[in-house]
Amino acid sequence: MPATVLLLEKIHEVAEIQLEEAGYSVRRVNSALKEDELIKELDGVQVLGIRSKTNVTKKVLEAPQAAGLMAIGAFCIGTNQIALADAMKRGVCVFNAPFSNTRSVAELVIAEVISLSRQLGDRSREMHQGIWKKLATGAHEVRGKTLGIVGYGHIGSQVGVLAEFFGMRVVYFDIAKKLPLSNNQPMKTLEDVLKVSDFVTLHVPETPQTKNLMGRAQLGMMKDEACLINASRGTVVDLEALADLIKKGRIAGAAVDVYPEEPEGNEAKGFVTPLQNVPNVILTPHIGGSTLEAQEAIGREVATSLAKYVEFGSSAGSVNFPNVELETSPGTHRIMHVHQNVPGVLRDVNRVIGDANANIHAQLLSTNADIGYLVMDLDSEVRAQVVSELLKLPTTIKARALS
């Protein structure tokens, strides 16, 4: 029987097409779902696809309706909307799309650097109001200016490469040692970046360590004529402090795409942020990765990961599972086993195989602190018997036969 897939939040149609062509039964709900609504919709679902507005909580994962859930695909970069540890402990493998919207976000950042340097947001708003205000005061070329990148991952490094094409000097800081691309220059501390940069762009994940990473003290280290860009996570910047410093002329402007609290959908009204009506501030509604090219690429990337997990047991690229990818062998019969990471599990599994008079053709196990993930190919077709016995082991979280 084919797996049933539930796709939420207007995930790009290419994901639905790809999964249906692979033989899955796909159902779509074009909006985000609240906790109780999601629990109801999960009945009979093996694979769930979401974006950033649907929260997969511990309550959702523990609901009886979610008992058959095998995998979750986050059709975006972030996964903080998913209770990853709870999913892992219930044998639900989670995938995301860490690469597919990199270019889209990087291009938006470069566009905002230029827009801020020329105060295009203010000039455009004035023209819409019938105000003709032609002036060069405060407008600059970006050539020769310094761009500081905080977080030198896939997006940050791509921004650095693009910025150099515009003649900018690029410096960056990351808590991990990263190989610089092109002529990008690493700095020892965040403070070093803030003090020398004409533009600062943030590309960090949402963690306890990054909350208010750019507070009043850090913002105060920036040059008076510098601008801040945040297309990472909404909790990273103290927006009230940022607005206050821009009004006082201590920071020249900002472009913000993410916020501590965001509406659940486009129908929501009354969005409020301290940065509204502040000079030389560009506000966008979390559209950094919202291009047709990026959404299609994300659809393909996550759909591929989900299908490989369901069909072959490959957890490569998972954000909450040990990564396992075992090559397939013709004529063998595959089983996957998620279990508690305690001593003796592999011994018990091999005993079950032996009792079934089967031979292990290939076996690959990887563990983390909490779980072990085992994929194995048997030479005999005894999968139903083996899975039935594995499910009886007290350490088993999930076991299934793969087609």
BELWO-V763568 format. One line per field, one symbol per residue. ss: DSSP state (h for helix, s for strand, l for the rest). phi: phi as a letter, one per 30 degrees, with the letter a starting at -180 (. if undefined). psi: psi as a letter, one per 20 degrees, with the letter a starting at -180 (. if undefined). A space follows every 10 residues. Layout:
ss=???
phi=???
psi=???
//
This chain:
ss=lllsssssll llhhhhhhhh hlllsssssl llllhhhhhh hlllllssss lllllslhhh hhlhhhllll ssssllllll lslhhhhhhl llssslllll lhhhhhhhhh hhhhhhhhlh hhhhhhhhll llllllllll lllllsssss lllhhhhhhh hhhhhlllss ssslllllll llllsslllh hhhhhhllss ssllllllll lllslhhhhl llllllssss lllhhhslhh hhhhhhhlll llssssllll llllllllll llllllllll ssslllllll lhhhhhhhhh hhhhhhhhhh hhllllllll llllllllll llssssssss llllhhhhhh hhhhhlllls ssssssslll ssssssssll llhhhhhhhh lllllsssss sll
phi=.ddcccccih eeeddddddd ddjdccbcbd cdcdeddded ddeiccbccb cccccccedd dddedceddc abccdaddbd dcdddddedc icdcbbbdcd cedddddddd ddeddddchd ddddddddci ccbdaceicb ddeidccccc jccddedded dddddciddb babbdcdbdd chcdcdcdbd dedddccdbb bcbbddbedc dhecdedddd dddecdbcbb bcbdddcddd ddddddddid bdlabbcbbe bbedadddci dbbdddiceh bccbdhcecc bddddddded ddeddddddd dbidceidcb cedbbcddbe icbcbcbcbd dbdjdddddd ddddddhccd daabbbbbdc bcbbbbccdc dbdddddedd ddddcdcbba ccd
psi=pqqppoprkl qphhgggghh hijqoppqoi rqqrghgggg iiojphpppr ciippnrggg hiqhhjhjph qppomagqji ipngghggij koppqanihh jghggghggg hhggghhjlh gghggghhjj pomoqipipq qipirppppo nlbggghhgg ghhhhjjqpp qqpqhqpppq qcjppqqhrg hgghhiqhpp ppmqrorhhi pkhmahgghi iqqhjqqppo keqhihpnhg hggghghiji qhrqppiqqh pqqiriiqrk ppqiipkpql pppqmljgjm qhgghggggg ghhgggghgg hijpjpiqij qpopopqqpq jroqqqoprq nqqighghgh gggghjkqpo gqpppqqahh rqpppqpqiq nkgggggghh iipiipgqpq qq.
//
